[in-house]
C-alpha cells in the first residue's frame, strides 16, 4: 500500500464524523474531493497509490474492474475515481486514455489535433465506492469546449484548455470552489455524499 495522509485539522461546515479511504495517485483529485467531503462532515484518508487499470472503452467498466481488484488488498471501505475528457469530433478520444495522453502529447498535442475541428467536449468522472459489502458507482459530467490556446493558471491536467458551458474562460482560471460547483467531479461527489447520507452509512463511525 502507498503513503496515506489523513484529513485531520480544521473541518468544514460540519464536524467530520465518518472516514473513508480514497485511493489515487493524483494530489489534485484528493484536494478537490477532500474539500467537498469535509464540508459535508466526511473525512477522507488519502492512500496515495497507483492501481491497475484495464484497457476498455467505458470509464465505468474500468473503474469497476479496478475497484474489484482493490477489495482484497484494501479490506475495508474505500473509493476510487476515474476521469476522462471526451472530444466529440475525435470520436471520444482521449476518454479512457486521458492520463496517458496528458503525459505524452499533452495539451499542446490536443490543440494540434483540434485544428479545423468542432471543439465540443465533455468531462466525465466516475466514483466507485466499496461499502464493505458491494460496489456503488456515481457519475458526473460537464459539457464544454476546447480552447484555442493554453491558459495557464491552476495547471491540473486538461483544465488549461477546457472551457465549461456557460463560462468564457478555462477551468484553470476559475477559483477552485467554483470549479467544484460545476465540475464533473463535483457532480459525482455530490451524488456520492447524498448516497452516504441517505443510506445512513456516514452514521456508522469507522475506526480511524
Ligand atoms: P488515479 O491514480 O486516481 O487513477 P490519474 O491521474 O491516473 O490518477 P485518471 O486516469 O482518472 O487519474 O485521470 C485522467 C487524467 O485526466 C489525469 O491524469 C488528469 O491529467 C486529467 N484530469 C482528471 N481530472 C481532471 C480535472 O478535474 N481537470 C483537468 N484534468 C483532469
Boltz pocket constraint, residues with backbone or C-beta under 6 A from the ligand:
constraints:
  - pocket:
      binder: B
      contacts: [[A, 23], [A, 24], [A, 25], [A, 26], [A, 29], [A, 49], [A, 50], [A, 51], [A, 81], [A, 82], [A, 83], [A, 84], [A, 85], [A, 96], [A, 98], [A, 99], [A, 100], [A, 102], [A, 156], [A, 157], [A, 158], [A, 159], [A, 183], [A, 185]]
      max_distance: 6.0
